[in-house]
């Protein structure tokens, strides 16, 4: 294998590895200790949030929030969750300001806002409607996050390729014989 082929193969491997590890990024899942079934306007719904990095490791040092928004597009309200004695578990006291249909979600303060469902507050038989039987947030990495986008990863790979080409050119020029001086 020539030196040029070895350098080119190494550069290609570096470019592919850089973009793959950049896209791996971080994500988290959020579990709730209860749903807001039976909650009434102005009364507190106390809920424990379990935040797991990559769905496995309890995530400490974040400041998750429970977000509620009227289904008809009212203002969003945020309720901070405080750490409990258990790693990765945070407790929030959520108040639904009025009766009606409300959407609720959790900002995990790590990777994304998890859309969890909606609930009818103050009506007979108040009942929460989960967003899905298995929330998308628990299934794997977020579809969109604050991490590197595909375009960003391609830019990184392109930059690595340019560096490899520059490096290869320098190596080739160093290996070329110089004309004899007369």
C-alpha positions, 0 to 999 in steps of 0.5 A: 500500500502506498503512502498516499493510499494509507493517508487517504484511507486514514483521512476518510476514516477520520471524516466518517468517524467525526460525523458519526460521533457528532451525531450520536449526541446526548438524549434523555427519556422522561418518566412520570410518577402519575398522570394529571387525572382528576386534577382540578383548577388551582389545585396542585398536581405533584409529580415525580419526573425520572430523567434518564440519559440515553434511557438508562443512566439517572441524569443529575444536575439538570433543571427540568420543567413541566410545561402546560398550555391550554389546548386552544393556544393560551400562554404556556406556563412552566413549573420547575422540578426540584431534585429529590433524594433519588438520583435522576428523580425530580419533583414538580408541583403543577397548577392548571389555572383553569378548567378546560383542555390542557397539553402538558410536556416536560423540558428535560433541560438536557436534550428536548421537550417531551410532548406527553399528552393532554388532559381535561381539567375540571370536567367530570371524569377528568382524564389524561390522554397520553401522546402515545402508548410509548412516547417518542421520547422513550424510544430513542434519540430525539428527531430534532435536538439542540445538537449537531444537525445533519448539515452540520455533520456533513460540514464537519466531514467536508472540513475533515476531508479538506484537511486530509487533502491538504495533509496529503498534498504536503506529504506528496510534495515532501516526497518528490525529488528536487531537481539537481542543482547545476 
